């Protein structure tokens, strides 16, 4: 799970709209759909590791 530092938009790779694509695998020019913050400013949150 990734979060936009500006608008707190959540990017969930497991959401239907994301099609299982992790944020790191998106194009470098991907931006927040809500506030256009560049993806490299997103912060990884939550425990989506193998736990
Ligand atoms: Zn945003």
mmCIF file of the protein (N, C-alpha, C, O) and its ligand, coordinates in Angstrom:
data_MODEL
# 
_entry.id   MODEL 
# 
loop_
_entity.id 
_entity.type 
_entity.pdbx_number_of_molecules 
1 polymer     1 
2 non-polymer 1 
# 
_entity_poly.entity_id                      1 
_entity_poly.type                           'polypeptide(L)' 
_entity_poly.nstd_linkage                   no 
_entity_poly.nstd_monomer                   no 
_entity_poly.pdbx_seq_one_letter_code       
;(UNK)(UNK)(UNK)(UNK)(UNK)(UNK)(UNK)(UNK)(UNK)(UNK)(UNK)(UNK)(UNK)(UNK)(UNK)(UNK)
(UNK)(UNK)(UNK)(UNK)(UNK)(UNK)(UNK)(UNK)(UNK)(UNK)(UNK)(UNK)(UNK)(UNK)(UNK)(UNK)
(UNK)(UNK)(UNK)(UNK)(UNK)(UNK)(UNK)(UNK)(UNK)(UNK)(UNK)(UNK)(UNK)(UNK)(UNK)(UNK)
(UNK)(UNK)(UNK)
;
_entity_poly.pdbx_seq_one_letter_code_can   XXXXXXXXXXXXXXXXXXXXXXXXXXXXXXXXXXXXXXXXXXXXXXXXXXX 
_entity_poly.pdbx_strand_id                 A 
# 
loop_
_entity_poly_seq.entity_id 
_entity_poly_seq.num 
_entity_poly_seq.mon_id 
_entity_poly_seq.hetero 
1 1  UNK n 
1 2  UNK n 
1 3  UNK n 
1 4  UNK n 
1 5  UNK n 
1 6  UNK n 
1 7  UNK n 
1 8  UNK n 
1 9  UNK n 
1 10 UNK n 
1 11 UNK n 
1 12 UNK n 
1 13 UNK n 
1 14 UNK n 
1 15 UNK n 
1 16 UNK n 
1 17 UNK n 
1 18 UNK n 
1 19 UNK n 
1 20 UNK n 
1 21 UNK n 
1 22 UNK n 
1 23 UNK n 
1 24 UNK n 
1 25 UNK n 
1 26 UNK n 
1 27 UNK n 
1 28 UNK n 
1 29 UNK n 
1 30 UNK n 
1 31 UNK n 
1 32 UNK n 
1 33 UNK n 
1 34 UNK n 
1 35 UNK n 
1 36 UNK n 
1 37 UNK n 
1 38 UNK n 
1 39 UNK n 
1 40 UNK n 
1 41 UNK n 
1 42 UNK n 
1 43 UNK n 
1 44 UNK n 
1 45 UNK n 
1 46 UNK n 
1 47 UNK n 
1 48 UNK n 
1 49 UNK n 
1 50 UNK n 
1 51 UNK n 
# 
loop_
_struct_asym.id 
_struct_asym.entity_id 
A 1 
B 2 
# 
loop_
_chem_comp.id 
_chem_comp.type 
_chem_comp.mon_nstd_flag 
UNK 'L-peptide linking' . 
ZN  non-polymer         . 
# 
_pdbx_entity_nonpoly.entity_id   2 
_pdbx_entity_nonpoly.name        ? 
_pdbx_entity_nonpoly.comp_id     ZN 
# 
_pdbx_nonpoly_scheme.asym_id         B 
_pdbx_nonpoly_scheme.entity_id       2 
_pdbx_nonpoly_scheme.mon_id          ZN 
_pdbx_nonpoly_scheme.ndb_seq_num     1 
_pdbx_nonpoly_scheme.pdb_seq_num     101 
_pdbx_nonpoly_scheme.auth_seq_num    101 
_pdbx_nonpoly_scheme.pdb_mon_id      ZN 
_pdbx_nonpoly_scheme.auth_mon_id     ZN 
_pdbx_nonpoly_scheme.pdb_strand_id   A 
_pdbx_nonpoly_scheme.pdb_ins_code    . 
# 
loop_
_atom_site.group_PDB 
_atom_site.id 
_atom_site.type_symbol 
_atom_site.label_atom_id 
_atom_site.label_alt_id 
_atom_site.label_comp_id 
_atom_site.label_asym_id 
_atom_site.label_entity_id 
_atom_site.label_seq_id 
_atom_site.pdbx_PDB_ins_code 
_atom_site.Cartn_x 
_atom_site.Cartn_y 
_atom_site.Cartn_z 
_atom_site.occupancy 
_atom_site.B_iso_or_equiv 
_atom_site.pdbx_formal_charge 
_atom_site.auth_seq_id 
_atom_site.auth_comp_id 
_atom_site.auth_asym_id 
_atom_site.auth_atom_id 
_atom_site.pdbx_PDB_model_num 
ATOM   1   N  N  . UNK A 1 1  ? 0.832  -1.195  0.000   1.00 0.00 ? 1   UNK A N  1 
ATOM   2   C  CA . UNK A 1 1  ? 0.000  0.000   0.000   1.00 0.00 ? 1   UNK A CA 1 
ATOM   3   C  C  . UNK A 1 1  ? 0.875  1.257   0.000   1.00 0.00 ? 1   UNK A C  1 
ATOM   4   O  O  . UNK A 1 1  ? 1.860  1.350   0.732   1.00 0.00 ? 1   UNK A O  1 
ATOM   5   N  N  . UNK A 1 2  ? 0.493  2.199   -0.827  1.00 0.00 ? 2   UNK A N  1 
ATOM   6   C  CA . UNK A 1 2  ? 1.255  3.449   -0.911  1.00 0.00 ? 2   UNK A CA 1 
ATOM   7   C  C  . UNK A 1 2  ? 0.310  4.614   -0.660  1.00 0.00 ? 2   UNK A C  1 
ATOM   8   O  O  . UNK A 1 2  ? -0.879 4.551   -0.976  1.00 0.00 ? 2   UNK A O  1 
ATOM   9   N  N  . UNK A 1 3  ? 0.862  5.680   -0.084  1.00 0.00 ? 3   UNK A N  1 
ATOM   10  C  CA . UNK A 1 3  ? 0.030  6.836   0.216   1.00 0.00 ? 3   UNK A CA 1 
ATOM   11  C  C  . UNK A 1 3  ? 0.646  8.115   -0.332  1.00 0.00 ? 3   UNK A C  1 
ATOM   12  O  O  . UNK A 1 3  ? 1.849  8.347   -0.220  1.00 0.00 ? 3   UNK A O  1 
ATOM   13  N  N  . UNK A 1 4  ? -0.207 8.933   -0.925  1.00 0.00 ? 4   UNK A N  1 
ATOM   14  C  CA . UNK A 1 4  ? 0.213  10.246  -1.399  1.00 0.00 ? 4   UNK A CA 1 
ATOM   15  C  C  . UNK A 1 4  ? 0.405  11.172  -0.202  1.00 0.00 ? 4   UNK A C  1 
ATOM   16  O  O  . UNK A 1 4  ? -0.485 11.279  0.642   1.00 0.00 ? 4   UNK A O  1 
ATOM   17  N  N  . UNK A 1 5  ? 1.562  11.847  -0.114  1.00 0.00 ? 5   UNK A N  1 
ATOM   18  C  CA . UNK A 1 5  ? 1.827  12.716  1.036   1.00 0.00 ? 5   UNK A CA 1 
ATOM   19  C  C  . UNK A 1 5  ? 1.020  14.012  0.998   1.00 0.00 ? 5   UNK A C  1 
ATOM   20  O  O  . UNK A 1 5  ? 0.928  14.724  1.998   1.00 0.00 ? 5   UNK A O  1 
ATOM   21  N  N  . UNK A 1 6  ? 0.449  14.306  -0.138  1.00 0.00 ? 6   UNK A N  1 
ATOM   22  C  CA . UNK A 1 6  ? -0.277 15.572  -0.279  1.00 0.00 ? 6   UNK A CA 1 
ATOM   23  C  C  . UNK A 1 6  ? -1.765 15.425  0.025   1.00 0.00 ? 6   UNK A C  1 
ATOM   24  O  O  . UNK A 1 6  ? -2.311 16.160  0.848   1.00 0.00 ? 6   UNK A O  1 
ATOM   25  N  N  . UNK A 1 7  ? -2.413 14.481  -0.636  1.00 0.00 ? 7   UNK A N  1 
ATOM   26  C  CA . UNK A 1 7  ? -3.867 14.370  -0.491  1.00 0.00 ? 7   UNK A CA 1 
ATOM   27  C  C  . UNK A 1 7  ? -4.265 13.088  0.237   1.00 0.00 ? 7   UNK A C  1 
ATOM   28  O  O  . UNK A 1 7  ? -5.450 12.834  0.454   1.00 0.00 ? 7   UNK A O  1 
ATOM   29  N  N  . UNK A 1 8  ? -3.269 12.282  0.615   1.00 0.00 ? 8   UNK A N  1 
ATOM   30  C  CA . UNK A 1 8  ? -3.497 11.040  1.349   1.00 0.00 ? 8   UNK A CA 1 
ATOM   31  C  C  . UNK A 1 8  ? -4.232 9.988   0.530   1.00 0.00 ? 8   UNK A C  1 
ATOM   32  O  O  . UNK A 1 8  ? -4.811 9.051   1.078   1.00 0.00 ? 8   UNK A O  1 
ATOM   33  N  N  . UNK A 1 9  ? -4.201 10.153  -0.779  1.00 0.00 ? 9   UNK A N  1 
ATOM   34  C  CA . UNK A 1 9  ? -4.740 9.126   -1.670  1.00 0.00 ? 9   UNK A CA 1 
ATOM   35  C  C  . UNK A 1 9  ? -3.989 7.826   -1.432  1.00 0.00 ? 9   UNK A C  1 
ATOM   36  O  O  . UNK A 1 9  ? -2.766 7.823   -1.298  1.00 0.00 ? 9   UNK A O  1 
ATOM   37  N  N  . UNK A 1 10 ? -4.727 6.720   -1.381  1.00 0.00 ? 10  UNK A N  1 
ATOM   38  C  CA . UNK A 1 10 ? -4.103 5.420   -1.167  1.00 0.00 ? 10  UNK A CA 1 
ATOM   39  C  C  . UNK A 1 10 ? -4.012 4.651   -2.476  1.00 0.00 ? 10  UNK A C  1 
ATOM   40  O  O  . UNK A 1 10 ? -4.997 4.517   -3.202  1.00 0.00 ? 10  UNK A O  1 
ATOM   41  N  N  . UNK A 1 11 ? -2.820 4.150   -2.768  1.00 0.00 ? 11  UNK A N  1 
ATOM   42  C  CA . UNK A 1 11 ? -2.642 3.291   -3.921  1.00 0.00 ? 11  UNK A CA 1 
ATOM   43  C  C  . UNK A 1 11 ? -2.496 1.862   -3.427  1.00 0.00 ? 11  UNK A C  1 
ATOM   44  O  O  . UNK A 1 11 ? -1.519 1.512   -2.766  1.00 0.00 ? 11  UNK A O  1 
ATOM   45  N  N  . UNK A 1 12 ? -3.485 1.044   -3.759  1.00 0.00 ? 12  UNK A N  1 
ATOM   46  C  CA . UNK A 1 12 ? -3.473 -0.350  -3.333  1.00 0.00 ? 12  UNK A CA 1 
ATOM   47  C  C  . UNK A 1 12 ? -3.268 -1.232  -4.555  1.00 0.00 ? 12  UNK A C  1 
ATOM   48  O  O  . UNK A 1 12 ? -4.151 -1.308  -5.409  1.00 0.00 ? 12  UNK A O  1 
ATOM   49  N  N  . UNK A 1 13 ? -2.106 -1.908  -4.659  1.00 0.00 ? 13  UNK A N  1 
ATOM   50  C  CA . UNK A 1 13 ? -1.826 -2.749  -5.828  1.00 0.00 ? 13  UNK A CA 1 
ATOM   51  C  C  . UNK A 1 13 ? -2.860 -3.842  -6.025  1.00 0.00 ? 13  UNK A C  1 
ATOM   52  O  O  . UNK A 1 13 ? -3.025 -4.356  -7.132  1.00 0.00 ? 13  UNK A O  1 
ATOM   53  N  N  . UNK A 1 14 ? -3.553 -4.199  -4.960  1.00 0.00 ? 14  UNK A N  1 
ATOM   54  C  CA . UNK A 1 14 ? -4.536 -5.270  -5.050  1.00 0.00 ? 14  UNK A CA 1 
ATOM   55  C  C  . UNK A 1 14 ? -5.935 -4.777  -5.410  1.00 0.00 ? 14  UNK A C  1 
ATOM   56  O  O  . UNK A 1 14 ? -6.855 -5.577  -5.584  1.00 0.00 ? 14  UNK A O  1 
ATOM   57  N  N  . UNK A 1 15 ? -6.088 -3.480  -5.519  1.00 0.00 ? 15  UNK A N  1 
ATOM   58  C  CA . UNK A 1 15 ? -7.384 -2.944  -5.910  1.00 0.00 ? 15  UNK A CA 1 
ATOM   59  C  C  . UNK A 1 15 ? -7.669 -3.267  -7.376  1.00 0.00 ? 15  UNK A C  1 
ATOM   60  O  O  . UNK A 1 15 ? -6.748 -3.409  -8.180  1.00 0.00 ? 15  UNK A O  1 
ATOM   61  N  N  . UNK A 1 16 ? -8.924 -3.379  -7.704  1.00 0.00 ? 16  UNK A N  1 
ATOM   62  C  CA . UNK A 1 16 ? -9.295 -3.742  -9.077  1.00 0.00 ? 16  UNK A CA 1 
ATOM   63  C  C  . UNK A 1 16 ? -8.764 -2.732  -10.083 1.00 0.00 ? 16  UNK A C  1 
ATOM   64  O  O  . UNK A 1 16 ? -8.383 -3.098  -11.195 1.00 0.00 ? 16  UNK A O  1 
ATOM   65  N  N  . UNK A 1 17 ? -8.739 -1.460  -9.694  1.00 0.00 ? 17  UNK A N  1 
ATOM   66  C  CA . UNK A 1 17 ? -8.289 -0.421  -10.620 1.00 0.00 ? 17  UNK A CA 1 
ATOM   67  C  C  . UNK A 1 17 ? -6.792 -0.481  -10.868 1.00 0.00 ? 17  UNK A C  1 
ATOM   68  O  O  . UNK A 1 17 ? -6.301 0.058   -11.861 1.00 0.00 ? 17  UNK A O  1 
ATOM   69  N  N  . UNK A 1 18 ? -6.055 -1.143  -9.959  1.00 0.00 ? 18  UNK A N  1 
ATOM   70  C  CA . UNK A 1 18 ? -4.602 -1.201  -10.097 1.00 0.00 ? 18  UNK A CA 1 
ATOM   71  C  C  . UNK A 1 18 ? -4.148 -2.458  -10.834 1.00 0.00 ? 18  UNK A C  1 
ATOM   72  O  O  . UNK A 1 18 ? -3.000 -2.540  -11.269 1.00 0.00 ? 18  UNK A O  1 
ATOM   73  N  N  . UNK A 1 19 ? -5.037 -3.434  -10.975 1.00 0.00 ? 19  UNK A N  1 
ATOM   74  C  CA . UNK A 1 19 ? -4.736 -4.656  -11.721 1.00 0.00 ? 19  UNK A CA 1 
ATOM   75  C  C  . UNK A 1 19 ? -3.513 -5.394  -11.183 1.00 0.00 ? 19  UNK A C  1 
ATOM   76  O  O  . UNK A 1 19 ? -2.817 -6.070  -11.941 1.00 0.00 ? 19  UNK A O  1 
ATOM   77  N  N  . UNK A 1 20 ? -3.245 -5.271  -9.882  1.00 0.00 ? 20  UNK A N  1 
ATOM   78  C  CA . UNK A 1 20 ? -2.134 -5.991  -9.286  1.00 0.00 ? 20  UNK A CA 1 
ATOM   79  C  C  . UNK A 1 20 ? -0.777 -5.392  -9.566  1.00 0.00 ? 20  UNK A C  1 
ATOM   80  O  O  . UNK A 1 20 ? 0.243  -6.010  -9.263  1.00 0.00 ? 20  UNK A O  1 
ATOM   81  N  N  . UNK A 1 21 ? -0.741 -4.203  -10.138 1.00 0.00 ? 21  UNK A N  1 
ATOM   82  C  CA . UNK A 1 21 ? 0.532  -3.557  -10.468 1.00 0.00 ? 21  UNK A CA 1 
ATOM   83  C  C  . UNK A 1 21 ? 1.009  -2.729  -9.280  1.00 0.00 ? 21  UNK A C  1 
ATOM   84  O  O  . UNK A 1 21 ? 0.305  -1.838  -8.805  1.00 0.00 ? 21  UNK A O  1 
ATOM   85  N  N  . UNK A 1 22 ? 2.214  -3.037  -8.808  1.00 0.00 ? 22  UNK A N  1 
ATOM   86  C  CA . UNK A 1 22 ? 2.752  -2.282  -7.685  1.00 0.00 ? 22  UNK A CA 1 
ATOM   87  C  C  . UNK A 1 22 ? 3.142  -0.880  -8.144  1.00 0.00 ? 22  UNK A C  1 
ATOM   88  O  O  . UNK A 1 22 ? 3.444  -0.661  -9.317  1.00 0.00 ? 22  UNK A O  1 
ATOM   89  N  N  . UNK A 1 23 ? 3.132  0.047   -7.225  1.00 0.00 ? 23  UNK A N  1 
ATOM   90  C  CA . UNK A 1 23 ? 3.474  1.429   -7.573  1.00 0.00 ? 23  UNK A CA 1 
ATOM   91  C  C  . UNK A 1 23 ? 4.856  1.507   -8.214  1.00 0.00 ? 23  UNK A C  1 
ATOM   92  O  O  . UNK A 1 23 ? 5.079  2.292   -9.136  1.00 0.00 ? 23  UNK A O  1 
ATOM   93  N  N  . UNK A 1 24 ? 5.773  0.693   -7.721  1.00 0.00 ? 24  UNK A N  1 
ATOM   94  C  CA . UNK A 1 24 ? 7.135  0.720   -8.249  1.00 0.00 ? 24  UNK A CA 1 
ATOM   95  C  C  . UNK A 1 24 ? 7.211  0.257   -9.696  1.00 0.00 ? 24  UNK A C  1 
ATOM   96  O  O  . UNK A 1 24 ? 8.183  0.537   -10.399 1.00 0.00 ? 24  UNK A O  1 
ATOM   97  N  N  . UNK A 1 25 ? 6.186  -0.447  -10.130 1.00 0.00 ? 25  UNK A N  1 
ATOM   98  C  CA . UNK A 1 25 ? 6.182  -0.958  -11.502 1.00 0.00 ? 25  UNK A CA 1 
ATOM   99  C  C  . UNK A 1 25 ? 5.422  -0.049  -12.468 1.00 0.00 ? 25  UNK A C  1 
ATOM   100 O  O  . UNK A 1 25 ? 5.349  -0.319  -13.667 1.00 0.00 ? 25  UNK A O  1 
ATOM   101 N  N  . UNK A 1 26 ? 4.866  1.014   -11.934 1.00 0.00 ? 26  UNK A N  1 
ATOM   102 C  CA . UNK A 1 26 ? 4.183  1.972   -12.795 1.00 0.00 ? 26  UNK A CA 1 
ATOM   103 C  C  . UNK A 1 26 ? 5.215  2.844   -13.519 1.00 0.00 ? 26  UNK A C  1 
ATOM   104 O  O  . UNK A 1 26 ? 6.355  2.951   -13.067 1.00 0.00 ? 26  UNK A O  1 
ATOM   105 N  N  . UNK A 1 27 ? 4.827  3.463   -14.632 1.00 0.00 ? 27  UNK A N  1 
ATOM   106 C  CA . UNK A 1 27 ? 5.757  4.357   -15.345 1.00 0.00 ? 27  UNK A CA 1 
ATOM   107 C  C  . UNK A 1 27 ? 6.236  5.489   -14.433 1.00 0.00 ? 27  UNK A C  1 
ATOM   108 O  O  . UNK A 1 27 ? 5.516  5.922   -13.533 1.00 0.00 ? 27  UNK A O  1 
ATOM   109 N  N  . UNK A 1 28 ? 7.458  5.958   -14.680 1.00 0.00 ? 28  UNK A N  1 
ATOM   110 C  CA . UNK A 1 28 ? 8.020  7.010   -13.833 1.00 0.00 ? 28  UNK A CA 1 
ATOM   111 C  C  . UNK A 1 28 ? 7.227  8.307   -13.916 1.00 0.00 ? 28  UNK A C  1 
ATOM   112 O  O  . UNK A 1 28 ? 7.324  9.162   -13.036 1.00 0.00 ? 28  UNK A O  1 
ATOM   113 N  N  . UNK A 1 29 ? 6.443  8.445   -14.979 1.00 0.00 ? 29  UNK A N  1 
ATOM   114 C  CA . UNK A 1 29 ? 5.669  9.671   -15.118 1.00 0.00 ? 29  UNK A CA 1 
ATOM   115 C  C  . UNK A 1 29 ? 4.267  9.537   -14.541 1.00 0.00 ? 29  UNK A C  1 
ATOM   116 O  O  . UNK A 1 29 ? 3.415  10.405  -14.733 1.00 0.00 ? 29  UNK A O  1 
ATOM   117 N  N  . UNK A 1 30 ? 4.043  8.440   -13.835 1.00 0.00 ? 30  UNK A N  1 
ATOM   118 C  CA . UNK A 1 30 ? 2.746  8.264   -13.175 1.00 0.00 ? 30  UNK A CA 1 
ATOM   119 C  C  . UNK A 1 30 ? 2.596  9.311   -12.076 1.00 0.00 ? 30  UNK A C  1 
ATOM   120 O  O  . UNK A 1 30 ? 3.544  9.601   -11.346 1.00 0.00 ? 30  UNK A O  1 
ATOM   121 N  N  . UNK A 1 31 ? 1.412  9.866   -11.970 1.00 0.00 ? 31  UNK A N  1 
ATOM   122 C  CA . UNK A 1 31 ? 1.159  10.879  -10.947 1.00 0.00 ? 31  UNK A CA 1 
ATOM   123 C  C  . UNK A 1 31 ? -0.104 10.533  -10.187 1.00 0.00 ? 31  UNK A C  1 
ATOM   124 O  O  . UNK A 1 31 ? -0.935 9.755   -10.657 1.00 0.00 ? 31  UNK A O  1 
ATOM   125 N  N  . UNK A 1 32 ? -0.241 11.117  -9.011  1.00 0.00 ? 32  UNK A N  1 
ATOM   126 C  CA . UNK A 1 32 ? -1.427 10.899  -8.205  1.00 0.00 ? 32  UNK A CA 1 
ATOM   127 C  C  . UNK A 1 32 ? -2.667 11.330  -8.994  1.00 0.00 ? 32  UNK A C  1 
ATOM   128 O  O  . UNK A 1 32 ? -2.715 12.443  -9.518  1.00 0.00 ? 32  UNK A O  1 
ATOM   129 N  N  . UNK A 1 33 ? -3.665 10.454  -9.078  1.00 0.00 ? 33  UNK A N  1 
ATOM   130 C  CA . UNK A 1 33 ? -4.879 10.783  -9.832  1.00 0.00 ? 33  UNK A CA 1 
ATOM   131 C  C  . UNK A 1 33 ? -5.696 11.904  -9.203  1.00 0.00 ? 33  UNK A C  1 
ATOM   132 O  O  . UNK A 1 33 ? -6.574 12.479  -9.846  1.00 0.00 ? 33  UNK A O  1 
ATOM   133 N  N  . UNK A 1 34 ? -5.409 12.207  -7.966  1.00 0.00 ? 34  UNK A N  1 
ATOM   134 C  CA . UNK A 1 34 ? -6.188 13.239  -7.279  1.00 0.00 ? 34  UNK A CA 1 
ATOM   135 C  C  . UNK A 1 34 ? -5.501 14.604  -7.241  1.00 0.00 ? 34  UNK A C  1 
ATOM   136 O  O  . UNK A 1 34 ? -6.165 15.636  -7.345  1.00 0.00 ? 34  UNK A O  1 
ATOM   137 N  N  . UNK A 1 35 ? -4.172 14.613  -7.092  1.00 0.00 ? 35  UNK A N  1 
ATOM   138 C  CA . UNK A 1 35 ? -3.499 15.903  -6.917  1.00 0.00 ? 35  UNK A CA 1 
ATOM   139 C  C  . UNK A 1 35 ? -2.241 16.035  -7.767  1.00 0.00 ? 35  UNK A C  1 
ATOM   140 O  O  . UNK A 1 35 ? -1.542 17.045  -7.689  1.00 0.00 ? 35  UNK A O  1 
ATOM   141 N  N  . UNK A 1 36 ? -1.947 15.019  -8.581  1.00 0.00 ? 36  UNK A N  1 
ATOM   142 C  CA . UNK A 1 36 ? -0.836 15.066  -9.539  1.00 0.00 ? 36  UNK A CA 1 
ATOM   143 C  C  . UNK A 1 36 ? 0.544  15.084  -8.888  1.00 0.00 ? 36  UNK A C  1 
ATOM   144 O  O  . UNK A 1 36 ? 1.510  15.549  -9.493  1.00 0.00 ? 36  UNK A O  1 
ATOM   145 N  N  . UNK A 1 37 ? 0.637  14.585  -7.670  1.00 0.00 ? 37  UNK A N  1 
ATOM   146 C  CA . UNK A 1 37 ? 1.947  14.445  -7.051  1.00 0.00 ? 37  UNK A CA 1 
ATOM   147 C  C  . UNK A 1 37 ? 2.719  13.312  -7.729  1.00 0.00 ? 37  UNK A C  1 
ATOM   148 O  O  . UNK A 1 37 ? 2.150  12.243  -7.954  1.00 0.00 ? 37  UNK A O  1 
ATOM   149 N  N  . UNK A 1 38 ? 3.999  13.513  -8.063  1.00 0.00 ? 38  UNK A N  1 
ATOM   150 C  CA . UNK A 1 38 ? 4.789  12.448  -8.702  1.00 0.00 ? 38  UNK A CA 1 
ATOM   151 C  C  . UNK A 1 38 ? 4.876  11.207  -7.831  1.00 0.00 ? 38  UNK A C  1 
ATOM   152 O  O  . UNK A 1 38 ? 4.875  11.298  -6.603  1.00 0.00 ? 38  UNK A O  1 
ATOM   153 N  N  . UNK A 1 39 ? 4.951  10.057  -8.466  1.00 0.00 ? 39  UNK A N  1 
ATOM   154 C  CA . UNK A 1 39 ? 4.908  8.797   -7.709  1.00 0.00 ? 39  UNK A CA 1 
ATOM   155 C  C  . UNK A 1 39 ? 6.116  8.623   -6.799  1.00 0.00 ? 39  UNK A C  1 
ATOM   156 O  O  . UNK A 1 39 ? 6.034  7.900   -5.806  1.00 0.00 ? 39  UNK A O  1 
ATOM   157 N  N  . UNK A 1 40 ? 7.234  9.269   -7.115  1.00 0.00 ? 40  UNK A N  1 
ATOM   158 C  CA . UNK A 1 40 ? 8.417  9.084   -6.266  1.00 0.00 ? 40  UNK A CA 1 
ATOM   159 C  C  . UNK A 1 40 ? 8.277  9.782   -4.915  1.00 0.00 ? 40  UNK A C  1 
ATOM   160 O  O  . UNK A 1 40 ? 9.127  9.642   -4.036  1.00 0.00 ? 40  UNK A O  1 
ATOM   161 N  N  . UNK A 1 41 ? 7.195  10.531  -4.771  1.00 0.00 ? 41  UNK A N  1 
ATOM   162 C  CA . UNK A 1 41 ? 6.960  11.160  -3.470  1.00 0.00 ? 41  UNK A CA 1 
ATOM   163 C  C  . UNK A 1 41 ? 6.000  10.327  -2.617  1.00 0.00 ? 41  UNK A C  1 
ATOM   164 O  O  . UNK A 1 41 ? 5.788  10.626  -1.442  1.00 0.00 ? 41  UNK A O  1 
ATOM   165 N  N  . UNK A 1 42 ? 5.429  9.293   -3.210  1.00 0.00 ? 42  UNK A N  1 
ATOM   166 C  CA . UNK A 1 42 ? 4.530  8.435   -2.434  1.00 0.00 ? 42  UNK A CA 1 
ATOM   167 C  C  . UNK A 1 42 ? 5.311  7.704   -1.346  1.00 0.00 ? 42  UNK A C  1 
ATOM   168 O  O  . UNK A 1 42 ? 6.494  7.400   -1.499  1.00 0.00 ? 42  UNK A O  1 
ATOM   169 N  N  . UNK A 1 43 ? 4.623  7.436   -0.259  1.00 0.00 ? 43  UNK A N  1 
ATOM   170 C  CA . UNK A 1 43 ? 5.256  6.758   0.861   1.00 0.00 ? 43  UNK A CA 1 
ATOM   171 C  C  . UNK A 1 43 ? 4.625  5.390   1.058   1.00 0.00 ? 43  UNK A C  1 
ATOM   172 O  O  . UNK A 1 43 ? 3.405  5.236   1.008   1.00 0.00 ? 43  UNK A O  1 
ATOM   173 N  N  . UNK A 1 44 ? 5.478  4.402   1.283   1.00 0.00 ? 44  UNK A N  1 
ATOM   174 C  CA . UNK A 1 44 ? 4.968  3.053   1.498   1.00 0.00 ? 44  UNK A CA 1 
ATOM   175 C  C  . UNK A 1 44 ? 4.446  2.927   2.923   1.00 0.00 ? 44  UNK A C  1 
ATOM   176 O  O  . UNK A 1 44 ? 5.132  3.282   3.882   1.00 0.00 ? 44  UNK A O  1 
ATOM   177 N  N  . UNK A 1 45 ? 3.253  2.430   3.049   1.00 0.00 ? 45  UNK A N  1 
ATOM   178 C  CA . UNK A 1 45 ? 2.647  2.288   4.370   1.00 0.00 ? 45  UNK A CA 1 
ATOM   179 C  C  . UNK A 1 45 ? 2.083  0.887   4.523   1.00 0.00 ? 45  UNK A C  1 
ATOM   180 O  O  . UNK A 1 45 ? 1.950  0.132   3.560   1.00 0.00 ? 45  UNK A O  1 
ATOM   181 N  N  . UNK A 1 46 ? 1.760  0.573   5.754   1.00 0.00 ? 46  UNK A N  1 
ATOM   182 C  CA . UNK A 1 46 ? 1.098  -0.699  6.011   1.00 0.00 ? 46  UNK A CA 1 
ATOM   183 C  C  . UNK A 1 46 ? 2.026  -1.883  5.865   1.00 0.00 ? 46  UNK A C  1 
ATOM   184 O  O  . UNK A 1 46 ? 3.201  -1.735  5.528   1.00 0.00 ? 46  UNK A O  1 
ATOM   185 N  N  . UNK A 1 47 ? 1.483  -3.064  6.125   1.00 0.00 ? 47  UNK A N  1 
ATOM   186 C  CA . UNK A 1 47 ? 2.288  -4.262  6.061   1.00 0.00 ? 47  UNK A CA 1 
ATOM   187 C  C  . UNK A 1 47 ? 1.877  -5.173  4.928   1.00 0.00 ? 47  UNK A C  1 
ATOM   188 O  O  . UNK A 1 47 ? 1.200  -6.179  5.141   1.00 0.00 ? 47  UNK A O  1 
ATOM   189 N  N  . UNK A 1 48 ? 2.286  -4.820  3.722   1.00 0.00 ? 48  UNK A N  1 
ATOM   190 C  CA . UNK A 1 48 ? 1.966  -5.701  2.596   1.00 0.00 ? 48  UNK A CA 1 
ATOM   191 C  C  . UNK A 1 48 ? 3.135  -6.612  2.266   1.00 0.00 ? 48  UNK A C  1 
ATOM   192 O  O  . UNK A 1 48 ? 3.215  -7.157  1.165   1.00 0.00 ? 48  UNK A O  1 
ATOM   193 N  N  . UNK A 1 49 ? 4.036  -6.774  3.217   1.00 0.00 ? 49  UNK A N  1 
ATOM   194 C  CA . UNK A 1 49 ? 5.119  -7.728  3.046   1.00 0.00 ? 49  UNK A CA 1 
ATOM   195 C  C  . UNK A 1 49 ? 4.618  -9.120  3.456   1.00 0.00 ? 49  UNK A C  1 
ATOM   196 O  O  . UNK A 1 49 ? 3.436  -9.305  3.748   1.00 0.00 ? 49  UNK A O  1 
ATOM   197 N  N  . UNK A 1 50 ? 5.518  -10.076 3.471   1.00 0.00 ? 50  UNK A N  1 
ATOM   198 C  CA . UNK A 1 50 ? 5.109  -11.447 3.777   1.00 0.00 ? 50  UNK A CA 1 
ATOM   199 C  C  . UNK A 1 50 ? 4.972  -11.686 5.261   1.00 0.00 ? 50  UNK A C  1 
ATOM   200 O  O  . UNK A 1 50 ? 5.818  -12.337 5.873   1.00 0.00 ? 50  UNK A O  1 
ATOM   201 N  N  . UNK A 1 51 ? 3.925  -11.168 5.832   1.00 0.00 ? 51  UNK A N  1 
ATOM   202 C  CA . UNK A 1 51 ? 3.685  -11.397 7.253   1.00 0.00 ? 51  UNK A CA 1 
ATOM   203 C  C  . UNK A 1 51 ? 2.273  -11.875 7.484   1.00 0.00 ? 51  UNK A C  1 
ATOM   204 O  O  . UNK A 1 51 ? 1.884  -12.122 8.626   1.00 0.00 ? 51  UNK A O  1 
HETATM 205 ZN ZN . ZN  B 2 .  ? -2.333 12.969  -4.137  1.00 0.00 ? 101 ZN  A ZN 1 
# 
